[in-house]
Amino acid sequence: MKTDIKYDARGLVPAVAQDADTGEILMLAYMNEEALKLTLASGEAWFWSRSRRELWHKGATSGNIIKVSEVWKDCDNDTILLKGKAAGPVCHTGNRTCFFQKLTRQDAGA
């Protein structure tokens, strides 16, 4: 695949999944070159699982796939943005998004 994506030393690039309609950030995961290629070819989100060390088709087990409508790269070519629609909750906890735990100044001990 011919892109100028800057993968890290492990061959990974961060990938943010965003709801295409609302702009809500759904999750952050990592992609290797193969995951990016599969995402572009299939129109569904694929990632690299750092813990399992294998390709991961988001929603293959839960059914909560992310249908990807657009794939963007940032100005430094080192982060991917996936815009799409999730079939259900994205987080493994059952929450719609992985970002449901708000931090406040009190969390910093201020």
Protein Blocks (a to p, Z undefined) as FASTA:
>chain_A
ZZfbdcdfkopacdddddfklopafbdcdddfklmmmmmmnopacdddfklopacdehkl
nopacddfbdcddfkopaccdddddfbdfbfnlpabfblcccdfklnoZZ
